[in-house]
């Protein structure tokens, strides 16, 4: 796992930079694993076309980070359906995922798993 930074650290490092500059700064963190914990804010699902031209369901969970109260956007594969479907707003969860985006709006993680 990469050096652990809070979601605030990741977002704050982009402060004062343009979007183009921010993409370059954030690029060295993309794909790194990070652990986050927080309260479930919202859950949704969507159908996406896979690289094999079949549809799969991806679950999106938005949590409010327990470290700094920032929103963190989490993406889970179909295999997490049973665990995701029992979560309610306000439930506390801990997750490990790979950083897929960092912007002034927050941090997004992919390939998440609940720990």
N, C-alpha and C positions, 0 to 999 in steps of 0.2 A: 504494500500500500504506500502511496506517495506521502510526503510530509503532510500531516493533517493541518488543514486550515479551516477556519470556520467559514460559513457562507458569507458572513460580513467581511472577512479578510478578502475573500475572492471577489466580491462585488466592489469593495472599497479600493482595491488595487487599480480599478479602471477609472476612478474618479479623476476628472480633469482632462481625460483623453477623448478624442473623437471616436466614432464607431469603428473606423478603419484601424486606428491605432489600438483600440481595445481588442479587436479580433486578433491582432498580432501578439499582444500581451497574454491574452487568454489561451492562445493556441498551445502553449507549453504545458497547460494543465489538462487539456482535453484528453479523454481516455484514461486519466488517472482515477483510481478508486478512492472513494471518500465515504466515511460513515457519518450519517446524520440521524438525529432523533427529533421527534416533534409530535405535535397533535395534528390529526387528520383534519384538513380544512374542506376538501372536496375530492370526489372520486368520479371518474367518467371512463367510458370505454369507446373505442373506435375501431373500425375495420380498416386495415391497410393491406395493400397489395405487396406480397412478398417477392423476393427475387426470383422465385419459382412460379410466378404468375398465379398464385393462389391467394385467397384472402385469409388473413389471420386477425385475431382480436388483440389489441394492445390496451392495457389498463393504465390510465393516467391518474395518479394520486398527487394531490397538492397538500403539503404539510407546512405548518408554521414551526420553524426550527426552534428547538428548546434552548439553543445557545444564545440566539440573538433575535428571535421572533421574525426572521425573514421568511418569505415564502420560498419553498423548494419544490420543484416540479419533478416528479418521479415517474418513470415509465417501466412497466412490468410486462412480461410475456404472459401468454395464455396459461401457462402452467401454474401461475399464481392466482388464478381465478377464485378458487375456494377460499384462500386466505384473504383476498381483497374484498370479496362479497360479504364477509362478516364484519368488516370494519364499519364503524360509525363515526360521524363527526365528533371530534374531541378525543377519540381514542389515541393513546400514545403508542408510537411505533419507532423502532430503530431499523435503519436500512443501510446496506452497503450498495453503492452503485457507481457507475463510471460517469465522469463529468462529460456531458455532451454540449453544454452551452453555459457561458457566463456572460451576463449583461447587466446593465443598470437595473433591470427588472428582477434579477435574481439568478439562481443557479438551477440548471436542469441536469438530471441524471438519467442514464439509460441502463438497461440490463440490471435492474434493481432486484435485490432479494431482501426479504424481511429476516432480521436476526433476532 
